[in-house]
């Protein structure tokens, strides 16, 4: 079977369960950004040296589920049960946030992206995650999406921030603090 189908040459793409939409539709923008986020998680995992490897692998798998969730409109009828992001996945993120945040010193300043390569990758993933969250909000204003989808990305961006700080801490590298416009 060939990789290319030529069915998207007209600027449309197929959704799971049937139907075609423009490649720049809010739904495609949303799950395309989730796919981009998953690539960022892969970069972070590759740079991690094993730090957070299991957690990042789980997140990557959940983002794949979220992408499929978004590629399948809620009202789609199918013989195949489409996995959806649920409360369990959100709760696991919350537990991870609490665990890693408890090991960190309290924030006294805003944190700039940077420090170790792993922290920088996690900060990059956080910003892509926030964009994905914004796109899901836009999509949800026009179409029905899973009730936990936006919540999941909201929690994930918080976790990515905490993991970036924790990566720096574990490597003995200070967070890059914002000193303000005056540099103090």
N, C-alpha and C positions, 0 to 999 in steps of 0.2 A: 504494500500500500504506500502511495506517495504521501509525503508530508504536506504538500500544497494541494488544495482542492479547487482553487480559483473561484470559490463561491463568494469570497469576500472582496473580489475585485471591483464590485460596484459600491464599496463603502459601507456595506452592512455586514453584520455577523449574526450567527445563530445563537439562540438561547437554548439551554437545556429544556427539553420538553416541547420544543418547536417554537416557531416564530422567529422573525428576523428584525433587528433594530439597527439604526445607524451606529457606526463605530464610535461616534462622539456623543452618544446618548448618556444621560446621567448614570444609568445602570452600568454601562461599559466603563465609563470613567471611574466609577466606584470600585468595581472589581479589578480593573486594571491597576489602580493604585494599591489595592490589597496585594496584588501580585508583585508590584514593585516593592512594597514593604517586606514581603516574604524574601525577596532577593537581598534586601538590606539585612534581614535577620541572618540569611546565609553568609553574608560577608562578616557579620559580627561573630557568628559561630566559627568561621574559618580563622578569624583573628584571635579567638578566645584562648587557644592553648588548652582547651578543656574546661575553662571557667564557665560556669552556667550552661555547659553543653547540653545536659538533659533538659533543662528548662527551655533553652532556645530551640531545641528539636521539637519539643511539645508545642511551643508557640508556632513554629513553622507548619506543623501538621494542622493546627487549629486554623491558621490563616488560609491553608488550602481548603479546609471545610468552609470557611467564611466566603472564599471566592466562589466555590460551587453553590453555596447558599444564595449569594447575590446573582449568580448566573441563572438561577432558577426562580422565576417569579413565584411568590407564595401561592398564587391561584393555579399553578401548573398541576395538572393531573398526570400521574405517571404510575406505572407498575413498580417503579424503583423508588424506594424511600430515600429522599434526599436528606443527608445529614444537615443539621442546622446548629448554629451556635446557641447554647443555652445557658441557664443560670449556673450550671456546674463549672463551665469554662470560665465564667466571670469570677466565681468564687475562688477558683484556683489562682487566678491572677491576684486577687485581693490578699490571699494568704502569702503569696510570694512577695508582694509589696510590703506587707507587715513584717515579714521575716527579715528581709534585706534592709529595710528602713530602720529597724530596731538596732542594727549594728553600726549605723552611721551617726556622726555628730550632727546636731541640729544645724539647719541652714541659718546663716547670718547674712548672706548676700545672695544675689542672683548668681547662677552658675552659667558660664559660657561653655559651649561645646569644646571638648578637648581633653587633654591629659594623655592617657594611653591610647594607642590605636583602637583597642577594644572599646574604650569609653567613647571615642570619637564616632565609631561605627554605630554604637547604641544611640548616641545623640542624633545621628543622621536618621536612623530608623524611627526615632521618636518624632522627628519633624514630618517624615513621610506618613507616619501613623496619624498625626494630627490632620494632615491634608485629607487622608482617607476618611477620617471622622467627619470633616466638613462636607465631603462629597456624599457621604451617607445621609447626612442631615438634608442635603439638597434632594437626594433621591427619595427620601422618606416623605418629603413635602409633595411629591408627585405620584409615588407608587408605594404600595405596602411592602415593607421589608420585615425581617425577623425582629421580634421585640428586644432581643439581646444584642443585636448587631452593633448599634451605636455605643451601647454601654460597654461592650467588649473592647472596642477600639479606644474608648475613653480610659478604661482601666489599663489597657496595654501601654498607652503612651506614658501613664504614670509609672508603670513598672519599668519601662525602658529608661526613664530618667533616673530612677532609683538604682537600677543595675549599672548605669554609666558611672554614677557616683561610687557605687560599691566596687566596680572594676578598678577605679583609680585607687580607692582605699586599699584593696587587696594587693595592688602593685606598689604601694607606698608612694604614690604620686598624688600631690594635692590637686583638688578640683581647681579649675580655672575660674576664679571669682571675678565678677564684673565690678569694676571700681567706680563706675559712674562716668559721666561726661568729663568730669574734672580729673579723672584718673586716680582719685584717692580712695 
